[in-house]
Amino acid sequence: MKKLLLLSALIILGCSGDDDSNSSSGCTDPLAVNYDLGATQDDGSCMYSVIGDWTVQQYTVSDGTNVMDAYDYIDYTMYPDNSFIQYIGPVGTNDELIITGTYSISGSNNSTLTLYVDEGPTTPSTIVSISSTTIELTFDVINTNLTADLALIKF
């Protein structure tokens, strides 16, 4: 009888739903650069690329200024060789400004995106959030005590 009780207890324990041997933590977003096909639980480690075409959806300054009021569009193309082209369309004109430069990603957890404009200022910005379709940045406005928030979407 003792053997039967022991065997019953082992069967019950062996069938419990707490068996994590089939679960694996990792990045479960297939759009991330480090997607883990075998991961069954997302562990927050997903990483995303800035490479591609982005358009500015929101650009506001801490004093309340909406920078996009002056532009029809501000677009970026970020290349794998760390170069970029910025296309700017001022409101009310057919003119397009084109700015070129390079960028780097650095800092703790790759949290800093710095744009080095070929003929202009360097702009280090903090990556607030990033996904496969959006980037949110914050940075200090040059020669002021203001900060700016920038939201870009991939197109």
MIDO-157706 format. One record per residue: residue in three letters; chain; z, x, y of N, C-alpha, C in turn. Coordinates in steps of 0.05 Angstrom, whole numbers, plus 5000, padded with zeros to 4 digits. Atoms other than C-alpha are relative to their C-alpha. Last residue first. Layout:
! residues N
residuo|cadena|n.Z|n.X|n.Y|ca.Z|ca.X|ca.Y|c.Z|c.X|c.Y
ala|A|Z|X|Y|Z|X|Y|Z|X|Y;
...
//
This chain:
! residues 155
residuo|cadena|n.Z|n.X|n.Y|ca.Z|ca.X|ca.Y|c.Z|c.X|c.Y
phe|A|5024|5018|5002|4125|5152|6083|4978|5013|4985;
lys|A|5024|4987|5012|4195|5180|6078|4977|4980|5000;
ile|A|5008|5012|5025|4247|5152|6126|4975|5013|4990;
leu|A|5028|4998|5007|4284|5190|6180|4995|4986|4974;
ala|A|5005|5011|5026|4349|5175|6215|4970|5001|4995;
leu|A|5028|5004|5007|4372|5218|6273|4998|4989|4972;
asp|A|5002|5009|5027|4439|5219|6308|4971|4993|4995;
ala|A|5021|5019|5007|4448|5259|6371|5000|4994|4971;
thr|A|5010|4998|5028|4507|5295|6401|4979|4979|4996;
leu|A|5007|5024|5015|4523|5305|6475|4992|5007|4971;
asn|A|4976|5005|5017|4560|5361|6511|4995|4976|4983;
thr|A|4983|5023|4992|4494|5385|6540|5025|4999|4983;
asn|A|4992|4998|4972|4449|5447|6541|5015|4975|5009;
ile|A|5000|4974|4987|4417|5430|6473|5007|4997|5030;
val|A|5023|5000|4982|4436|5363|6442|5002|5026|5017;
asp|A|4993|4998|4972|4485|5377|6386|4974|5002|5017;
phe|A|5002|4973|4988|4462|5352|6318|5009|4999|5029;
thr|A|4987|5000|4974|4469|5294|6269|4998|5029|5011;
leu|A|4991|4975|4988|4423|5280|6211|5016|4995|5025;
glu|A|4985|5005|4976|4407|5222|6164|5012|5026|5010;
ile|A|4983|4978|4992|4352|5231|6113|5014|4992|5026;
thr|A|4988|4999|4973|4319|5174|6076|5015|5026|5004;
thr|A|5016|5014|4980|4271|5161|6017|5012|5001|5028;
ser|A|5028|4995|5004|4292|5207|5960|4983|4987|5022;
ser|A|5008|5012|5025|4363|5208|5986|4970|5006|4997;
ile|A|5028|4996|5008|4399|5247|6040|4996|4986|4973;
ser|A|5007|5011|5027|4463|5237|6078|4971|5005|4995;
val|A|4979|5020|5005|4499|5268|6138|4996|4987|4973;
ile|A|5011|5022|5017|4455|5330|6138|5024|4982|4993;
thr|A|4984|5005|5024|4483|5371|6196|4987|4977|4985;
ser|A|4989|5027|5003|4433|5397|6246|5015|4997|4974;
pro|A|4985|5004|5026|4414|5466|6271|5011|4971|5000;
thr|A|4983|5024|5002|4360|5462|6325|5014|4999|4973;
thr|A|4992|5004|5027|4326|5526|6348|5020|4977|4999;
pro|A|4972|4995|5009|4294|5521|6416|5003|4997|4970;
gly|A|4979|5017|4990|4221|5528|6433|5027|5006|4988;
glu|A|4999|4995|4971|4154|5560|6419|5021|4982|5012;
asp|A|5015|4976|4993|4152|5568|6343|5002|5007|5030;
val|A|5025|5007|4987|4207|5516|6333|4986|5026|5009;
tyr|A|5006|4977|4983|4261|5539|6284|4972|4994|5012;
leu|A|5028|4998|4992|4289|5476|6253|4996|5022|5020;
thr|A|5006|4987|4974|4356|5483|6218|4970|5001|5004;
leu|A|5029|4997|4997|4380|5436|6163|4994|5011|5028;
thr|A|5011|4994|4974|4453|5445|6146|4970|5004|4998;
ser|A|4995|5022|4981|4489|5412|6088|4989|5005|5027;
asn|A|5026|5003|4987|4462|5455|6031|5002|4978|5021;
asn|A|5015|5021|5014|4528|5444|5993|4973|4994|5013;
ser|A|4986|5010|5023|4564|5488|6044|4985|4976|4988;
gly|A|4974|5012|4997|4513|5517|6091|5012|4991|4974;
ser|A|4978|4982|5005|4439|5528|6087|5026|4986|5001;
ile|A|4978|5016|5010|4371|5495|6090|5022|5019|4992;
ser|A|4984|4989|5021|4318|5530|6131|5022|4980|4993;
tyr|A|4973|5011|5004|4261|5507|6173|5015|5015|4978;
thr|A|4990|4997|5027|4197|5535|6203|5028|4987|4998;
gly|A|4978|4981|5004|4156|5519|6263|5007|5003|4971;
thr|A|4999|4987|5026|4102|5475|6292|5024|5019|4999;
ile|A|4981|4977|4999|4100|5424|6348|5002|5011|4972;
ile|A|4996|4988|5027|4043|5376|6359|5017|5025|5003;
leu|A|4989|4973|4999|4043|5330|6419|5004|5009|4971;
glu|A|4981|4994|5022|3997|5270|6414|5009|5029|5004;
asp|A|4995|4972|5006|3962|5240|6473|5020|5002|4977;
asn|A|5014|4994|5025|3936|5169|6471|5005|5029|4992;
thr|A|5022|4980|4999|3987|5150|6522|4986|5001|4973;
gly|A|5018|5005|4978|4034|5091|6537|4978|5021|5003;
val|A|5007|5027|4994|4093|5113|6494|4980|5000|5023;
pro|A|4986|5012|4978|4094|5187|6475|4989|4971|5005;
gly|A|5018|5018|4985|4067|5202|6405|5015|4987|5023;
ile|A|4986|5017|4981|4101|5263|6374|4980|4984|5016;
tyr|A|5019|5015|4985|4077|5299|6311|5015|4980|5018;
gln|A|4989|5024|4988|4123|5352|6283|4978|4988|5017;
ile|A|5015|5009|4976|4094|5404|6236|5013|4974|5009;
phe|A|5001|5028|4994|4138|5442|6187|4981|4996|5024;
ser|A|5012|5005|4974|4142|5508|6151|5000|4970|5005;
asn|A|4980|5002|4979|4191|5523|6095|4988|4999|5028;
asp|A|4997|4972|4991|4136|5544|6045|5020|5002|5024;
pro|A|4984|4984|5019|4146|5477|6009|5004|5029|5009;
tyr|A|5015|4987|5021|4121|5439|6071|5018|5017|4982;
met|A|4984|4977|5009|4157|5389|6116|4986|5012|4975;
thr|A|5009|4993|5026|4112|5340|6153|5014|5027|4993;
tyr|A|4998|4972|5009|4149|5308|6210|4986|5002|4973;
asp|A|5004|4996|5028|4135|5245|6250|5003|5030|4993;
ile|A|4994|4972|5003|4159|5221|6318|4999|5004|4969;
tyr|A|4993|4988|5026|4128|5155|6336|5008|5029|5004;
asp|A|5010|5019|5020|4113|5107|6394|5007|5010|4972;
tyr|A|5021|4991|5018|4158|5148|6438|4991|4978|4982;
ala|A|5020|4984|4986|4201|5138|6500|4976|5008|4982;
asp|A|5012|5017|4979|4244|5081|6472|4977|5015|5015;
met|A|5025|5012|5010|4253|5125|6410|4988|4981|5020;
val|A|5022|4982|4994|4305|5166|6448|4974|4988|4992;
asn|A|5018|5003|5023|4354|5108|6448|4975|5016|5006;
thr|A|5029|4998|4997|4406|5132|6498|4986|4996|4973;
gly|A|5013|5026|5004|4477|5108|6484|4970|5000|5003;
asp|A|4996|5015|4975|4514|5169|6512|4987|4973|4999;
ser|A|4972|5010|4998|4522|5195|6440|5005|4986|5027;
val|A|4982|4979|4988|4446|5202|6434|5027|4987|5004;
thr|A|4982|5008|4978|4403|5158|6389|5018|5023|5008;
tyr|A|4993|4975|4987|4343|5171|6345|5017|4992|5024;
gln|A|4979|5003|4980|4327|5118|6293|5006|5027|5012;
gln|A|4995|5028|4998|4267|5109|6247|5020|4994|5022;
val|A|4974|5006|4988|4238|5178|6254|5003|4970|5003;
thr|A|5002|5011|4973|4180|5187|6206|5028|4993|5010;
trp|A|4977|5015|4991|4179|5234|6146|4994|4988|5028;
asp|A|5005|5013|4974|4123|5265|6106|5022|4981|5007;
gly|A|5015|5024|4999|4141|5312|6048|4996|4990|5029;
ile|A|5029|4997|5000|4190|5366|6029|4986|4973|5000;
val|A|5009|5008|4973|4262|5349|6048|4969|5003|5001;
ser|A|5017|4982|4985|4280|5350|5974|4993|4989|5027;
tyr|A|5026|5010|4992|4337|5313|5941|4986|5020|5018;
met|A|5010|4985|4977|4398|5333|5900|4971|4991|5007;
cys|A|5028|5001|4995|4437|5288|5853|4993|5015|5026;
ser|A|5011|4973|4996|4507|5313|5836|4970|4999|5008;
gly|A|5002|4994|4972|4544|5247|5846|4987|5027|5006;
asp|A|4977|4985|4991|4567|5244|5774|4999|5008|5029;
asp|A|5006|4984|4976|4520|5189|5751|5026|5013|5010;
gln|A|4981|5006|4978|4538|5168|5680|4993|5018|5023;
thr|A|4996|5028|5001|4485|5164|5624|5020|4991|5022;
ala|A|4976|5010|4987|4455|5232|5634|5002|4970|4998;
gly|A|4979|5006|5020|4403|5253|5583|5025|4989|5012;
leu|A|5009|5022|5017|4343|5248|5631|5022|4992|4980;
asp|A|4992|4993|5028|4380|5292|5681|4994|4976|4982;
tyr|A|4997|5023|5018|4346|5287|5749|5006|5010|4972;
asn|A|4984|4991|5023|4354|5352|5789|5007|4977|4981;
val|A|5012|4976|5011|4299|5341|5840|5015|5011|4976;
ala|A|4986|4976|4992|4322|5269|5850|4987|5025|4988;
leu|A|5013|4990|4976|4273|5211|5843|5013|5026|5010;
pro|A|5025|4986|5007|4295|5197|5771|4984|5011|5023;
asp|A|5021|5010|4983|4366|5182|5796|4974|5015|4994;
thr|A|5015|5021|5014|4415|5192|5738|4978|4989|5017;
cys|A|5015|5015|4981|4444|5259|5760|4982|4980|4986;
gly|A|5021|4985|4986|4496|5283|5711|4986|4983|5020;
ser|A|5000|5001|4970|4551|5260|5665|4977|5017|5011;
ser|A|5004|4975|4988|4538|5249|5590|4998|4997|5031;
ser|A|5005|5001|4971|4559|5193|5546|4999|5028|5011;
asn|A|5028|5007|4994|4549|5192|5471|4994|4999|5029;
ser|A|5016|4978|5010|4615|5229|5454|4970|4995|5006;
asp|A|5018|4990|4979|4653|5183|5501|4980|5021|4990;
asp|A|5014|4976|5009|4687|5143|5445|4980|5008|5021;
asp|A|4994|4978|4982|4735|5095|5479|4985|5025|4993;
gly|A|5022|4997|4981|4704|5033|5447|5005|5023|5019;
ser|A|4993|5007|4972|4750|5038|5387|4977|5006|5018;
cys|A|5019|5019|4989|4717|5040|5318|5007|4992|5029;
gly|A|5028|4989|5001|4750|5103|5292|4980|4982|5013;
leu|A|5002|4979|4980|4819|5079|5314|4971|5011|5002;
ile|A|4997|5013|4974|4811|5014|5275|4997|5021|5022;
ile|A|5024|5015|4995|4784|5051|5214|5001|4987|5028;
leu|A|5022|4981|4994|4840|5102|5217|4974|4985|5006;
ala|A|4994|4989|4974|4893|5047|5221|4978|5019|5008;
ser|A|5005|5021|4980|4863|5010|5162|5003|5010|5028;
leu|A|5029|5002|4999|4862|5075|5120|4992|4978|5021;
leu|A|5009|4976|4987|4936|5086|5137|4969|4999|5003;
leu|A|4993|5002|4971|4953|5015|5119|4990|5023|5016;
leu|A|5016|5021|4989|4915|5020|5052|5005|4996|5030;
lys|A|5027|4989|4996|4947|5087|5036|4981|4980|5012;
lys|A|4999|4982|4977|5016|5058|5048|4972|5011|5005;
met|A|5000|5016|4976|5000|5000|5000|5000|5017|5025;
//
